Amino acid sequence: MIEGGVNLIMTNETKNEPTGGTTGGEAEAAGQTMTEENWNELLKAVFHNGIVALKMSFSDVEGQVLNLEAYGPVFIYRVKDQENSDYYCGFFLRELANRFQSGNSPEIWMASFFHELMKIKGGNSMPRPLTSEEEAKAAVDNVLVPMCIAAVTEEFAPEQVHAGLAWNEEHGPVFEAGFPAITDGNNVCAIPLHLLLMHLQLNRDPSELLLQGLYKIREENGME
């Protein structure tokens, strides 16, 4: 760990269930109490909006909603390219609800993930779930860590960037990255490993979370 302040990045991809309290992106924004009926309507609306958004770029779109214990509803969409190959990508409820509310071109944002996947021809499938600690450790050591280190070092080359595994007392194992040259203020962002692994399982590039955090640090320190 390099010296300096640390921004621990905890995104909004956490479990949301209809508990009778304020829940979910759209419900929180409206200050509503979420009943089970409201919750189901929210899920249907977000799912439908995702289908409509993707159909603005792809003619063949399907999807399903999964409920993951640690993250709540996850929306998995499948689209076909012009060669009829299938591509899959997953999204969290909160990020979709927030994106649709913002009006910040959600159709372009969602399609961008599939366009990135389509750079490799032949289609892709959802990764096989990690069913044991051994499999998770292998994914971290052999895929996640090398991918994240390569991404952050290449993005900011030739500037020196610290990147690697660390331990956070509250959140456990994290991947942290930062700029040793910054000696005043926050110079490191850290993201829990489980969240990075979840992005990998959804066919998302986990290094994007780190790059967003690093650019925020640079902005805070007047480097952008």
Secondary structure, 3 states (H helix, E strand, C coil): CCCCEEEECCCCCCCCCCCCCCCCHHHHHHCCCCCHHHHHHHHHHHHHHHHHHHCCCCCCEEEEEEEECCCEEEEEEEEECCCCCEEEEEEEHHHHHHHHHHCCCHHHHHHHHHHHHCCCCCCCCCCCCCCCHHHHHHHHHHHHHHHHHHHHHHHHCCCCCEEEEEEECCCEEEEEEECCCCCCCEEEEEEEHHHHHHHHHCCCCCHHHHHHHHHHHHHHCCCC
